[in-house]
Amino acid sequence: MLTHINENGDAIMVDIGEKSVTQRTASAYARIRMKPQALDALLNADLKKGDGLAAARIAGIMGAKKTSELIPLCHNIPIDKITVDFEKESDTALGIYVSAKCNYKTGIEMEAVTGASIAALTIYDMCKAMGKDMVIEEIKLLEKTGGKSDYRNEG
């Protein structure tokens, strides 16, 4: 049964009124590939537009906070914490890691995934003057806890 479709086939928001408040966490990942020169400039805060990682960190947090405005039928939830971190994976790839936490009736997975996506898009925007051939890839949920079930991406 699809939870966002009623018996008439209409889109609906899931009723979470009877669910219990529990602590919920989620982490997500995105990767962006670019030319080595662009990645070096990004990591050294040497971009024409400014500090790309600082901008991407703020954008990732803001994106996570705005998830319910971007994803149809997504609940607006009280977020307790969001972190955005970066890891150089190779001469051409940067990993973006977003973690989010709340105490609420529904999960925070979409907020973590949206945060990773928006951080990646911001890095693209900050670096595009050095080449528009960047690729944002492998946006995924890494883990979620709380609610009915826990999940860990093994791939």
N, CA, C and O atoms as a GROMACS GRO file, in nm:
protein
  620
    1MET      N    1   0.083  -0.118   0.000
    1MET     CA    2   0.000   0.000   0.000
    1MET      C    3   0.088   0.125   0.000
    1MET      O    4   0.184   0.134   0.077
    2LEU      N    5   0.057   0.219  -0.085
    2LEU     CA    6   0.129   0.344  -0.090
    2LEU      C    7   0.074   0.438   0.017
    2LEU      O    8  -0.047   0.456   0.028
    3THR      N    9   0.162   0.497   0.096
    3THR     CA   10   0.118   0.578   0.209
    3THR      C   11   0.078   0.720   0.171
    3THR      O   12   0.010   0.788   0.249
    4HIS      N   13   0.117   0.765   0.053
    4HIS     CA   14   0.086   0.903   0.013
    4HIS      C   15  -0.025   0.910  -0.093
    4HIS      O   16  -0.042   1.012  -0.159
    5ILE      N   17  -0.100   0.799  -0.108
    5ILE     CA   18  -0.210   0.793  -0.204
    5ILE      C   19  -0.333   0.739  -0.130
    5ILE      O   20  -0.324   0.637  -0.062
    6ASN      N   21  -0.445   0.807  -0.143
    6ASN     CA   22  -0.566   0.756  -0.077
    6ASN      C   23  -0.639   0.656  -0.167
    6ASN      O   24  -0.591   0.623  -0.275
    7GLU      N   25  -0.756   0.609  -0.120
    7GLU     CA   26  -0.831   0.506  -0.193
    7GLU      C   27  -0.881   0.555  -0.329
    7GLU      O   28  -0.915   0.474  -0.414
    8ASN      N   29  -0.886   0.686  -0.350
    8ASN     CA   30  -0.928   0.743  -0.479
    8ASN      C   31  -0.809   0.772  -0.571
    8ASN      O   32  -0.828   0.821  -0.683
    9GLY      N   33  -0.689   0.743  -0.524
    9GLY     CA   34  -0.571   0.770  -0.605
    9GLY      C   35  -0.519   0.912  -0.592
    9GLY      O   36  -0.433   0.955  -0.669
   10ASP      N   37  -0.572   0.986  -0.495
   10ASP     CA   38  -0.528   1.125  -0.474
   10ASP      C   39  -0.406   1.128  -0.381
   10ASP      O   40  -0.393   1.047  -0.290
   11ALA      N   41  -0.319   1.223  -0.407
   11ALA     CA   42  -0.204   1.243  -0.320
   11ALA      C   43  -0.249   1.299  -0.186
   11ALA      O   44  -0.333   1.389  -0.180
   12ILE      N   45  -0.194   1.245  -0.078
   12ILE     CA   46  -0.227   1.290   0.057
   12ILE      C   47  -0.100   1.299   0.140
   12ILE      O   48   0.001   1.236   0.110
   13MET      N   49  -0.107   1.378   0.245
   13MET     CA   50   0.001   1.382   0.342
   13MET      C   51  -0.031   1.278   0.448
   13MET      O   52  -0.145   1.270   0.496
   14VAL      N   53   0.067   1.198   0.486
   14VAL     CA   54   0.047   1.093   0.585
   14VAL      C   55   0.013   1.156   0.720
   14VAL      O   56   0.076   1.253   0.761
   15ASP      N   57  -0.087   1.100   0.789
   15ASP     CA   58  -0.126   1.146   0.922
   15ASP      C   59  -0.032   1.083   1.024
   15ASP      O   60  -0.031   0.961   1.043
   16ILE      N   61   0.048   1.167   1.090
   16ILE     CA   62   0.142   1.117   1.191
   16ILE      C   63   0.095   1.149   1.332
   16ILE      O   64   0.170   1.133   1.429
   17GLY      N   65  -0.030   1.196   1.345
   17GLY     CA   66  -0.083   1.241   1.472
   17GLY      C   67  -0.077   1.138   1.584
   17GLY      O   68  -0.058   1.176   1.700
   18GLU      N   69  -0.091   1.010   1.553
   18GLU     CA   70  -0.092   0.906   1.656
   18GLU      C   71   0.046   0.845   1.681
   18GLU      O   72   0.061   0.763   1.771
   19LYS      N   73   0.145   0.884   1.602
   19LYS     CA   74   0.279   0.827   1.619
   19LYS      C   75   0.347   0.885   1.742
   19LYS      O   76   0.319   0.997   1.783
   20SER      N   77   0.438   0.808   1.798
   20SER     CA   78   0.512   0.852   1.916
   20SER      C   79   0.636   0.931   1.875
   20SER      O   80   0.697   0.906   1.771
   21VAL      N   81   0.669   1.027   1.958
   21VAL     CA   82   0.792   1.103   1.938
   21VAL      C   83   0.909   1.016   1.981
   21VAL      O   84   0.911   0.964   2.093
   22THR      N   85   1.007   1.001   1.893
   22THR     CA   86   1.131   0.929   1.926
   22THR      C   87   1.248   1.007   1.869
   22THR      O   88   1.231   1.091   1.780
   23GLN      N   89   1.366   0.979   1.921
   23GLN     CA   90   1.486   1.040   1.863
   23GLN      C   91   1.514   0.972   1.729
   23GLN      O   92   1.512   0.850   1.720
   24ARG      N   93   1.540   1.052   1.629
   24ARG     CA   94   1.565   1.002   1.494
   24ARG      C   95   1.689   1.069   1.439
   24ARG      O   96   1.710   1.189   1.457
   25THR      N   97   1.771   0.989   1.371
   25THR     CA   98   1.891   1.042   1.309
   25THR      C   99   1.898   0.992   1.165
   25THR      O  100   1.838   0.891   1.130
   26ALA      N  101   1.972   1.064   1.084
   26ALA     CA  102   1.995   1.020   0.947
   26ALA      C  103   2.126   1.081   0.899
   26ALA      O  104   2.165   1.190   0.940
   27SER      N  105   2.194   1.008   0.813
   27SER     CA  106   2.313   1.062   0.747
   27SER      C  107   2.304   1.031   0.599
   27SER      O  108   2.252   0.927   0.559
   28ALA      N  109   2.356   1.123   0.519
   28ALA     CA  110   2.350   1.112   0.375
   28ALA      C  111   2.484   1.151   0.315
   28ALA      O  112   2.570   1.209   0.381
   29TYR      N  113   2.500   1.117   0.187
   29TYR     CA  114   2.627   1.135   0.119
   29TYR      C  115   2.602   1.181  -0.024
   29TYR      O  116   2.506   1.140  -0.089
   30ALA      N  117   2.690   1.265  -0.072
   30ALA     CA  118   2.692   1.302  -0.213
   30ALA      C  119   2.839   1.314  -0.254
   30ALA      O  120   2.925   1.343  -0.172
   31ARG      N  121   2.864   1.291  -0.381
   31ARG     CA  122   3.000   1.308  -0.434
   31ARG      C  123   2.993   1.403  -0.552
   31ARG      O  124   2.900   1.398  -0.633
   32ILE      N  125   3.093   1.490  -0.562
   32ILE     CA  126   3.106   1.576  -0.679
   32ILE      C  127   3.245   1.559  -0.735
   32ILE      O  128   3.345   1.562  -0.663
   33ARG      N  129   3.251   1.540  -0.866
   33ARG     CA  130   3.378   1.525  -0.937
   33ARG      C  131   3.405   1.651  -1.018
   33ARG      O  132   3.314   1.712  -1.073
   34MET      N  133   3.533   1.688  -1.023
   34MET     CA  134   3.573   1.808  -1.096
   34MET      C  135   3.720   1.797  -1.133
   34MET      O  136   3.789   1.703  -1.093
   35LYS      N  137   3.767   1.892  -1.209
   35LYS     CA  138   3.909   1.896  -1.245
   35LYS      C  139   3.994   1.913  -1.120
   35LYS      O  140   3.952   1.979  -1.024
   36PRO      N  141   4.113   1.853  -1.119
   36PRO     CA  142   4.200   1.866  -1.002
   36PRO      C  143   4.226   2.011  -0.962
   36PRO      O  144   4.233   2.043  -0.843
   37GLN      N  145   4.242   2.100  -1.060
   37GLN     CA  146   4.267   2.241  -1.029
   37GLN      C  147   4.149   2.304  -0.956
   37GLN      O  148   4.168   2.383  -0.864
   38ALA      N  149   4.029   2.267  -0.996
   38ALA     CA  150   3.910   2.321  -0.931
   38ALA      C  151   3.899   2.269  -0.788
   38ALA      O  152   3.866   2.345  -0.696
   39LEU      N  153   3.926   2.140  -0.768
   39LEU     CA  154   3.920   2.084  -0.634
   39LEU      C  155   4.025   2.146  -0.544
   39LEU      O  156   3.997   2.176  -0.428
   40ASP      N  157   4.144   2.167  -0.594
   40ASP     CA  158   4.249   2.233  -0.515
   40ASP      C  159   4.207   2.374  -0.475
   40ASP      O  160   4.224   2.414  -0.360
   41ALA      N  161   4.151   2.449  -0.570
   41ALA     CA  162   4.106   2.585  -0.540
   41ALA      C  163   3.994   2.582  -0.435
   41ALA      O  164   3.992   2.666  -0.345
   42LEU      N  165   3.902   2.487  -0.448
   42LEU     CA  166   3.794   2.473  -0.350
   42LEU      C  167   3.849   2.444  -0.212
   42LEU      O  168   3.809   2.508  -0.114
   43LEU      N  169   3.938   2.348  -0.202
   43LEU     CA  170   3.993   2.306  -0.072
   43LEU      C  171   4.081   2.414  -0.009
   43LEU      O  172   4.094   2.419   0.114
   44ASN      N  173   4.140   2.499  -0.091
   44ASN     CA  174   4.228   2.605  -0.041
   44ASN      C  175   4.155   2.739  -0.028
   44ASN      O  176   4.220   2.842  -0.006
   45ALA      N  177   4.023   2.740  -0.041
   45ALA     CA  178   3.942   2.862  -0.033
   45ALA      C  179   3.996   2.969  -0.127
   45ALA      O  180   4.005   3.087  -0.092
   46ASP      N  181   4.031   2.925  -0.249
   46ASP     CA  182   4.093   3.014  -0.347
   46ASP      C  183   4.005   3.028  -0.472
   46ASP      O  184   4.056   3.032  -0.584
   47LEU      N  185   3.875   3.034  -0.453
   47LEU     CA  186   3.782   3.051  -0.564
   47LEU      C  187   3.748   3.200  -0.581
   47LEU      O  188   3.750   3.275  -0.483
   48LYS      N  189   3.717   3.240  -0.702
   48LYS     CA  190   3.680   3.380  -0.728
   48LYS      C  191   3.558   3.422  -0.648
   48LYS      O  192   3.548   3.537  -0.605
   49LYS      N  193   3.466   3.330  -0.626
   49LYS     CA  194   3.342   3.362  -0.553
   49LYS      C  195   3.362   3.360  -0.401
   49LYS      O  196   3.274   3.407  -0.328
   50GLY      N  197   3.473   3.308  -0.353
   50GLY     CA  198   3.496   3.303  -0.209
   50GLY      C  199   3.516   3.160  -0.160
   50GLY      O  200   3.549   3.071  -0.237
   51ASP      N  201   3.494   3.140  -0.032
   51ASP     CA  202   3.516   3.012   0.034
   51ASP      C  203   3.400   2.917   0.000
   51ASP      O  204   3.293   2.925   0.060
   52GLY      N  205   3.423   2.829  -0.096
   52GLY     CA  206   3.320   2.739  -0.144
   52GLY      C  207   3.271   2.640  -0.042
   52GLY      O  208   3.152   2.607  -0.038
   53LEU      N  209   3.361   2.590   0.042
   53LEU     CA  210   3.320   2.493   0.143
   53LEU      C  211   3.233   2.558   0.251
   53LEU      O  212   3.136   2.499   0.297
   54ALA      N  213   3.268   2.680   0.290
   54ALA     CA  214   3.186   2.752   0.389
   54ALA      C  215   3.047   2.777   0.332
   54ALA      O  216   2.946   2.758   0.400
   55ALA      N  217   3.041   2.820   0.206
   55ALA     CA  218   2.912   2.845   0.142
   55ALA      C  219   2.831   2.716   0.132
   55ALA      O  220   2.711   2.716   0.159
   56ALA      N  221   2.897   2.606   0.093
   56ALA     CA  222   2.827   2.477   0.079
   56ALA      C  223   2.779   2.424   0.214
   56ALA      O  224   2.672   2.364   0.221
   57ARG      N  225   2.856   2.446   0.318
   57ARG     CA  226   2.813   2.401   0.452
   57ARG      C  227   2.686   2.476   0.493
   57ARG      O  228   2.590   2.414   0.538
   58ILE      N  229   2.685   2.607   0.478
   58ILE     CA  230   2.566   2.685   0.513
   58ILE      C  231   2.448   2.644   0.424
   58ILE      O  232   2.336   2.627   0.473
   59ALA      N  233   2.472   2.628   0.293
   59ALA     CA  234   2.365   2.589   0.201
   59ALA      C  235   2.310   2.452   0.236
   59ALA      O  236   2.188   2.432   0.229
   60GLY      N  237   2.396   2.357   0.274
   60GLY     CA  238   2.349   2.224   0.313
   60GLY      C  239   2.258   2.230   0.434
   60GLY      O  240   2.156   2.161   0.440
   61ILE      N  241   2.296   2.310   0.531
   61ILE     CA  242   2.213   2.327   0.652
   61ILE      C  243   2.080   2.393   0.615
   61ILE      O  244   1.974   2.348   0.657
   62MET      N  245   2.088   2.500   0.536
   62MET     CA  246   1.965   2.569   0.495
   62MET      C  247   1.875   2.479   0.411
   62MET      O  248   1.753   2.480   0.426
   63GLY      N  249   1.936   2.401   0.321
   63GLY     CA  250   1.858   2.310   0.237
   63GLY      C  251   1.785   2.207   0.321
   63GLY      O  252   1.668   2.177   0.296
   64ALA      N  253   1.854   2.151   0.421
   64ALA     CA  254   1.790   2.054   0.509
   64ALA      C  255   1.672   2.118   0.583
   64ALA      O  256   1.568   2.055   0.598
   65LYS      N  257   1.689   2.240   0.628
   65LYS     CA  258   1.583   2.309   0.701
   65LYS      C  259   1.463   2.342   0.612
   65LYS      O  260   1.351   2.356   0.662
   66LYS      N  261   1.483   2.353   0.482
   66LYS     CA  262   1.376   2.389   0.388
   66LYS      C  263   1.317   2.267   0.317
   66LYS      O  264   1.238   2.283   0.224
   67THR      N  265   1.352   2.147   0.359
   67THR     CA  266   1.309   2.026   0.288
   67THR      C  267   1.159   2.019   0.268
   67THR      O  268   1.112   1.984   0.160
   68SER      N  269   1.082   2.051   0.370
   68SER     CA  270   0.936   2.039   0.359
   68SER      C  271   0.878   2.139   0.258
   68SER      O  272   0.766   2.122   0.212
   69GLU      N  273   0.953   2.243   0.224
   69GLU     CA  274   0.909   2.338   0.122
   69GLU      C  275   0.946   2.291  -0.018
   69GLU      O  276   0.892   2.341  -0.117
   70LEU      N  277   1.038   2.196  -0.028
   70LEU     CA  278   1.089   2.150  -0.157
   70LEU      C  279   1.031   2.015  -0.200
   70LEU      O  280   1.012   1.992  -0.319
   71ILE      N  281   1.004   1.928  -0.106
   71ILE     CA  282   0.958   1.792  -0.135
   71ILE      C  283   0.807   1.785  -0.106
   71ILE      O  284   0.765   1.804   0.008
   72PRO      N  285   0.726   1.758  -0.207
   72PRO     CA  286   0.581   1.752  -0.184
   72PRO      C  287   0.545   1.650  -0.076
   72PRO      O  288   0.601   1.541  -0.070
   73LEU      N  289   0.450   1.688   0.008
   73LEU     CA  290   0.392   1.603   0.112
   73LEU      C  291   0.488   1.570   0.227
   73LEU      O  292   0.456   1.487   0.312
   74CYS      N  293   0.603   1.633   0.230
   74CYS     CA  294   0.701   1.611   0.336
   74CYS      C  295   0.662   1.695   0.458
   74CYS      O  296   0.630   1.813   0.445
   75HIS      N  297   0.665   1.633   0.575
   75HIS     CA  298   0.629   1.706   0.697
   75HIS      C  299   0.739   1.806   0.734
   75HIS      O  300   0.857   1.781   0.712
   76ASN      N  301   0.696   1.917   0.790
   76ASN     CA  302   0.789   2.015   0.846
   76ASN      C  303   0.823   1.966   0.987
   76ASN      O  304   0.734   1.957   1.072
   77ILE      N  305   0.949   1.936   1.011
   77ILE     CA  306   0.984   1.877   1.140
   77ILE      C  307   1.081   1.967   1.216
   77ILE      O  308   1.158   2.042   1.155
   78PRO      N  309   1.079   1.959   1.349
   78PRO     CA  310   1.174   2.036   1.428
   78PRO      C  311   1.311   1.967   1.425
   78PRO      O  312   1.325   1.855   1.475
   79ILE      N  313   1.408   2.033   1.369
   79ILE     CA  314   1.542   1.974   1.355
   79ILE      C  315   1.626   2.019   1.474
   79ILE      O  316   1.634   2.138   1.505
   80ASP      N  317   1.691   1.923   1.541
   80ASP     CA  318   1.777   1.954   1.654
   80ASP      C  319   1.920   1.985   1.612
   80ASP      O  320   1.986   2.070   1.673
   81LYS      N  321   1.969   1.916   1.508
   81LYS     CA  322   2.109   1.935   1.469
   81LYS      C  323   2.130   1.890   1.325
   81LYS      O  324   2.074   1.791   1.280
   82ILE      N  325   2.213   1.966   1.255
   82ILE     CA  326   2.257   1.929   1.120
   82ILE      C  327   2.406   1.959   1.112
   82ILE      O  328   2.451   2.066   1.152
   83THR      N  329   2.482   1.863   1.060
   83THR     CA  330   2.624   1.888   1.033
   83THR      C  331   2.651   1.856   0.886
   83THR      O  332   2.590   1.767   0.828
   84VAL      N  333   2.744   1.931   0.829
   84VAL     CA  334   2.787   1.911   0.692
   84VAL      C  335   2.940   1.906   0.692
   84VAL      O  336   3.006   2.001   0.734
   85ASP      N  337   2.994   1.794   0.645
   85ASP     CA  338   3.140   1.776   0.642
   85ASP      C  339   3.183   1.734   0.502
   85ASP      O  340   3.104   1.683   0.423
   86PHE      N  341   3.310   1.756   0.473
   86PHE     CA  342   3.366   1.727   0.342
   86PHE      C  343   3.491   1.642   0.355
   86PHE      O  344   3.566   1.654   0.452
   87GLU      N  345   3.513   1.555   0.256
   87GLU     CA  346   3.632   1.470   0.255
   87GLU      C  347   3.684   1.458   0.112
   87GLU      O  348   3.610   1.418   0.022
   88LYS      N  349   3.810   1.493   0.093
   88LYS     CA  350   3.872   1.473  -0.038
   88LYS      C  351   3.889   1.323  -0.058
   88LYS      O  352   3.954   1.256   0.023
   89GLU      N  353   3.831   1.270  -0.165
   89GLU     CA  354   3.837   1.126  -0.192
   89GLU      C  355   3.944   1.090  -0.294
   89GLU      O  356   3.996   0.978  -0.294
   90SER      N  357   3.976   1.184  -0.381
   90SER     CA  358   4.080   1.164  -0.481
   90SER      C  359   4.118   1.302  -0.534
   90SER      O  360   4.071   1.403  -0.482
   91ASP      N  361   4.203   1.307  -0.634
   91ASP     CA  362   4.241   1.436  -0.693
   91ASP      C  363   4.126   1.504  -0.764
   91ASP      O  364   4.133   1.623  -0.794
   92THR      N  365   4.018   1.429  -0.790
   92THR     CA  366   3.905   1.485  -0.865
   92THR      C  367   3.770   1.467  -0.796
   92THR      O  368   3.668   1.502  -0.854
   93ALA      N  369   3.767   1.415  -0.675
   93ALA     CA  370   3.639   1.387  -0.611
   93ALA      C  371   3.635   1.436  -0.466
   93ALA      O  372   3.731   1.421  -0.391
   94LEU      N  373   3.521   1.495  -0.431
   94LEU     CA  374   3.496   1.541  -0.295
   94LEU      C  375   3.370   1.472  -0.244
   94LEU      O  376   3.267   1.474  -0.310
   95GLY      N  377   3.379   1.412  -0.126
   95GLY     CA  378   3.263   1.354  -0.060
   95GLY      C  379   3.199   1.455   0.033
   95GLY      O  380   3.268   1.531   0.102
   96ILE      N  381   3.068   1.456   0.034
   96ILE     CA  382   2.990   1.546   0.120
   96ILE      C  383   2.907   1.459   0.214
   96ILE      O  384   2.834   1.372   0.169
   97TYR      N  385   2.919   1.483   0.342
   97TYR     CA  386   2.850   1.404   0.444
   97TYR      C  387   2.761   1.494   0.528
   97TYR      O  388   2.807   1.593   0.585
   98VAL      N  389   2.634   1.460   0.534
   98VAL     CA  390   2.538   1.538   0.612
   98VAL      C  391   2.475   1.447   0.716
   98VAL      O  392   2.430   1.337   0.685
   99SER      N  393   2.473   1.494   0.840
   99SER     CA  394   2.404   1.423   0.948
   99SER      C  395   2.298   1.514   1.006
   99SER      O  396   2.317   1.636   1.017
  100ALA      N  397   2.185   1.455   1.042
  100ALA     CA  398   2.075   1.532   1.098
  100ALA      C  399   2.011   1.455   1.212
  100ALA      O  400   2.011   1.332   1.214
  101LYS      N  401   1.956   1.530   1.308
  101LYS     CA  402   1.895   1.469   1.426
  101LYS      C  403   1.770   1.547   1.465
  101LYS      O  404   1.767   1.670   1.456
  102CYS      N  405   1.668   1.473   1.508
  102CYS     CA  406   1.547   1.536   1.561
  102CYS      C  407   1.482   1.444   1.663
  102CYS      O  408   1.516   1.325   1.673
  103ASN      N  409   1.391   1.500   1.738
  103ASN     CA  410   1.301   1.423   1.824
  103ASN      C  411   1.161   1.455   1.775
  103ASN      O  412   1.107   1.562   1.801
  104TYR      N  413   1.104   1.359   1.702
  104TYR     CA  414   0.975   1.386   1.641
  104TYR      C  415   0.903   1.257   1.606
  104TYR      O  416   0.950   1.148   1.638
  105LYS      N  417   0.788   1.270   1.541
  105LYS     CA  418   0.703   1.157   1.506
  105LYS      C  419   0.736   1.095   1.371
  105LYS      O  420   0.687   0.987   1.339
  106THR      N  421   0.818   1.162   1.292
  106THR     CA  422   0.855   1.110   1.161
  106THR      C  423   1.002   1.139   1.137
  106THR      O  424   1.062   1.224   1.203
  107GLY      N  425   1.059   1.067   1.043
  107GLY     CA  426   1.203   1.068   1.025
  107GLY      C  427   1.262   1.190   0.960
  107GLY      O  428   1.192   1.280   0.914
  108ILE      N  429   1.394   1.190   0.957
  108ILE     CA  430   1.471   1.305   0.910
  108ILE      C  431   1.560   1.267   0.792
  108ILE      O  432   1.656   1.338   0.760
  109GLU      N  433   1.527   1.154   0.726
  109GLU     CA  434   1.608   1.110   0.613
  109GLU      C  435   1.608   1.210   0.498
  109GLU      O  436   1.713   1.240   0.442
  110MET      N  437   1.491   1.261   0.463
  110MET     CA  438   1.483   1.352   0.349
  110MET      C  439   1.561   1.481   0.375
  110MET      O  440   1.615   1.540   0.283
  111GLU      N  441   1.565   1.523   0.500
  111GLU     CA  442   1.642   1.644   0.534
  111GLU      C  443   1.791   1.620   0.513
  111GLU      O  444   1.860   1.708   0.461
  112ALA      N  445   1.841   1.504   0.552
  112ALA     CA  446   1.983   1.474   0.533
  112ALA      C  447   2.017   1.463   0.384
  112ALA      O  448   2.118   1.518   0.340
  113VAL      N  449   1.933   1.394   0.308
  113VAL     CA  450   1.959   1.378   0.164
  113VAL      C  451   1.948   1.512   0.092
  113VAL      O  452   2.028   1.542   0.003
  114THR      N  453   1.850   1.593   0.129
  114THR     CA  454   1.836   1.725   0.067
  114THR      C  455   1.956   1.812   0.101
  114THR      O  456   2.007   1.883   0.014
  115GLY      N  457   2.001   1.807   0.224
  115GLY     CA  458   2.120   1.884   0.263
  115GLY      C  459   2.242   1.848   0.182
  115GLY      O  460   2.316   1.935   0.138
  116ALA      N  461   2.263   1.718   0.160
  116ALA     CA  462   2.377   1.673   0.079
  116ALA      C  463   2.364   1.720  -0.065
  116ALA      O  464   2.462   1.761  -0.127
  117SER      N  465   2.243   1.714  -0.117
  117SER     CA  466   2.218   1.757  -0.255
  117SER      C  467   2.244   1.906  -0.273
  117SER      O  468   2.310   1.948  -0.368
  118ILE      N  469   2.192   1.986  -0.182
  118ILE     CA  470   2.206   2.132  -0.192
  118ILE      C  471   2.352   2.173  -0.170
  118ILE      O  472   2.400   2.266  -0.235
  119ALA      N  473   2.423   2.106  -0.080
  119ALA     CA  474   2.565   2.135  -0.062
  119ALA      C  475   2.642   2.106  -0.191
  119ALA      O  476   2.730   2.183  -0.230
  120ALA      N  477   2.610   1.994  -0.257
  120ALA     CA  478   2.677   1.960  -0.383
  120ALA      C  479   2.646   2.062  -0.492
  120ALA      O  480   2.735   2.103  -0.566
  121LEU      N  481   2.521   2.105  -0.501
  121LEU     CA  482   2.484   2.206  -0.600
  121LEU      C  483   2.555   2.338  -0.574
  121LEU      O  484   2.593   2.408  -0.667
  122THR      N  485   2.573   2.372  -0.448
  122THR     CA  486   2.643   2.496  -0.414
  122THR      C  487   2.790   2.488  -0.452
  122THR      O  488   2.847   2.586  -0.501
  123ILE      N  489   2.851   2.373  -0.430
  123ILE     CA  490   2.990   2.356  -0.474
  123ILE      C  491   3.000   2.371  -0.625
  123ILE      O  492   3.092   2.434  -0.676
  124TYR      N  493   2.905   2.312  -0.697
  124TYR     CA  494   2.903   2.329  -0.842
  124TYR      C  495   2.898   2.478  -0.878
  124TYR      O  496   2.975   2.524  -0.961
  125ASP      N  497   2.808   2.550  -0.815
  125ASP     CA  498   2.794   2.693  -0.844
  125ASP      C  499   2.922   2.770  -0.811
  125ASP      O  500   2.964   2.857  -0.887
  126MET      N  501   2.982   2.739  -0.699
  126MET     CA  502   3.102   2.810  -0.656
  126MET      C  503   3.221   2.782  -0.748
  126MET      O  504   3.308   2.868  -0.764
  127CYS      N  505   3.226   2.663  -0.808
  127CYS     CA  506   3.340   2.621  -0.889
  127CYS      C  507   3.319   2.631  -1.039
  127CYS      O  508   3.413   2.608  -1.115
  128LYS      N  509   3.200   2.664  -1.085
  128LYS     CA  510   3.169   2.655  -1.228
  128LYS      C  511   3.254   2.746  -1.315
  128LYS      O  512   3.269   2.718  -1.434
  129ALA      N  513   3.310   2.852  -1.261
  129ALA     CA  514   3.398   2.939  -1.340
  129ALA      C  515   3.526   2.866  -1.382
  129ALA      O  516   3.592   2.906  -1.478
  130MET      N  517   3.559   2.758  -1.310
  130MET     CA  518   3.679   2.680  -1.342
  130MET      C  519   3.648   2.564  -1.436
  130MET      O  520   3.737   2.487  -1.472
  131GLY      N  521   3.524   2.549  -1.474
  131GLY     CA  522   3.482   2.443  -1.566
  131GLY      C  523   3.346   2.391  -1.529
  131GLY      O  524   3.320   2.358  -1.413
  132LYS      N  525   3.260   2.383  -1.627
  132LYS     CA  526   3.122   2.338  -1.603
  132LYS      C  527   3.106   2.188  -1.621
  132LYS      O  528   2.994   2.137  -1.621
  133ASP      N  529   3.216   2.116  -1.637
  133ASP     CA  530   3.210   1.972  -1.661
  133ASP      C  531   3.212   1.891  -1.532
  133ASP      O  532   3.250   1.774  -1.534
  134MET      N  533   3.171   1.951  -1.421
  134MET     CA  534   3.162   1.879  -1.295
  134MET      C  535   3.044   1.782  -1.300
  134MET      O  536   2.950   1.801  -1.377
  135VAL      N  537   3.052   1.677  -1.218
  135VAL     CA  538   2.945   1.578  -1.212
  135VAL      C  539   2.909   1.554  -1.066
  135VAL      O  540   2.995   1.520  -0.984
  136ILE      N  541   2.783   1.574  -1.034
  136ILE     CA  542   2.731   1.539  -0.902
  136ILE      C  543   2.678   1.397  -0.913
  136ILE      O  544   2.596   1.367  -1.000
  137GLU      N  545   2.726   1.310  -0.825
  137GLU     CA  546   2.689   1.169  -0.838
  137GLU      C  547   2.667   1.104  -0.703
  137GLU      O  548   2.708   1.156  -0.599
  138GLU      N  549   2.603   0.992  -0.707
  138GLU     CA  550   2.583   0.903  -0.592
  138GLU      C  551   2.530   0.975  -0.469
  138GLU      O  552   2.590   0.967  -0.361
  139ILE      N  553   2.421   1.044  -0.484
  139ILE     CA  554   2.352   1.101  -0.369
  139ILE      C  555   2.273   0.987  -0.305
  139ILE      O  556   2.192   0.922  -0.371
  140LYS      N  557   2.297   0.964  -0.176
  140LYS     CA  558   2.230   0.849  -0.112
  140LYS      C  559   2.217   0.866   0.038
  140LYS      O  560   2.294   0.938   0.102
  141LEU      N  561   2.119   0.797   0.093
  141LEU     CA  562   2.104   0.785   0.237
  141LEU      C  563   2.205   0.682   0.285
  141LEU      O  564   2.214   0.572   0.230
  142LEU      N  565   2.281   0.716   0.387
  142LEU     CA  566   2.378   0.622   0.444
  142LEU      C  567   2.317   0.543   0.559
  142LEU      O  568   2.339   0.422   0.571
  143GLU      N  569   2.240   0.613   0.643
  143GLU     CA  570   2.189   0.547   0.763
  143GLU      C  571   2.074   0.628   0.820
  143GLU      O  572   2.070   0.750   0.807
  144LYS      N  573   1.980   0.557   0.884
  144LYS     CA  574   1.875   0.622   0.962
  144LYS      C  575   1.845   0.539   1.085
  144LYS      O  576   1.850   0.416   1.081
  145THR      N  577   1.814   0.607   1.193
  145THR     CA  578   1.775   0.539   1.316
  145THR      C  579   1.648   0.604   1.370
  145THR      O  580   1.618   0.719   1.340
  146GLY      N  581   1.576   0.527   1.450
  146GLY     CA  582   1.454   0.576   1.512
  146GLY      C  583   1.332   0.539   1.433
  146GLY      O  584   1.340   0.500   1.317
  147GLY      N  585   1.216   0.552   1.497
  147GLY     CA  586   1.091   0.515   1.430
  147GLY      C  587   1.073   0.365   1.428
  147GLY      O  588   1.122   0.294   1.516
  148LYS      N  589   1.002   0.316   1.326
  148LYS     CA  590   0.970   0.174   1.315
  148LYS      C  591   1.092   0.088   1.286
  148LYS      O  592   1.098  -0.028   1.329
  149SER      N  593   1.190   0.143   1.214
  149SER     CA  594   1.303   0.060   1.175
  149SER      C  595   1.429   0.144   1.158
  149SER      O  596   1.423   0.264   1.134
  150ASP      N  597   1.541   0.078   1.170
  150ASP     CA  598   1.670   0.138   1.142
  150ASP      C  599   1.716   0.089   1.005
  150ASP      O  600   1.671  -0.015   0.957
  151TYR      N  601   1.805   0.164   0.942
  151TYR     CA  602   1.854   0.129   0.809
  151TYR      C  603   2.000   0.169   0.800
  151TYR      O  604   2.040   0.274   0.849
  152ARG      N  605   2.077   0.085   0.736
  152ARG     CA  606   2.217   0.116   0.708
  152ARG      C  607   2.246   0.073   0.565
  152ARG      O  608   2.226  -0.043   0.530
  153ASN      N  609   2.292   0.165   0.482
  153ASN     CA  610   2.326   0.136   0.343
  153ASN      C  611   2.459   0.060   0.341
  153ASN      O  612   2.562   0.114   0.382
  154GLU      N  613   2.457  -0.060   0.295
  154GLU     CA  614   2.578  -0.144   0.293
  154GLU      C  615   2.655  -0.130   0.162
  154GLU      O  616   2.764  -0.187   0.149
  155GLY      N  617   2.601  -0.054   0.064
  155GLY     CA  618   2.665  -0.045  -0.067
  155GLY      C  619   2.746   0.078  -0.089
  155GLY      O  620   2.803   0.096  -0.197
   0.00000   0.00000   0.00000
